[in-house]
Amino acid sequence: MSDDAPTTRGHEPVRPASHVIVPPRTYLIIFGALMALTLVTTAVAYVDLGPLNPVIALTIASFKALLVVLYFMHVRYGTRLVWCAAAIGFYWLHIILALTLADYLTRGWLAPMDW
């Protein structure tokens, strides 16, 4: 029996999982986008935007993480269960960030922010 032949379990044959073959051009485009976003992050770090600097930096970082998860971790081509697991991970990340910021922003020793 060859490795490519389906095996049987009960009455139905079990077929190997199909894999999506992503062309190298897609990876190069995503790599270029990640490099461009890295340059944008670096450029924004040198511009004084007041209290918006961390917000913009985190927004760009989140977009870069989304590209990595979707394309390099193949979530884009995954099943609904894979999408659900990735969404739950992002949900927990937001909970952790919200709790951390809630603790940090309610400290009495912080100087008031001048919005």
Secondary structure, DSSP 8 states (H G I E B T S, - for coil): --TTS-EEETTEEE---------HHHHHHHHHHHHHHHHHHHHHHTS--TTHHHHHHHHHHHHHHHHIIIIIS--TTS-HHHHHHHHHHHHHHHHHHHHHHHHHHT-TTS-----
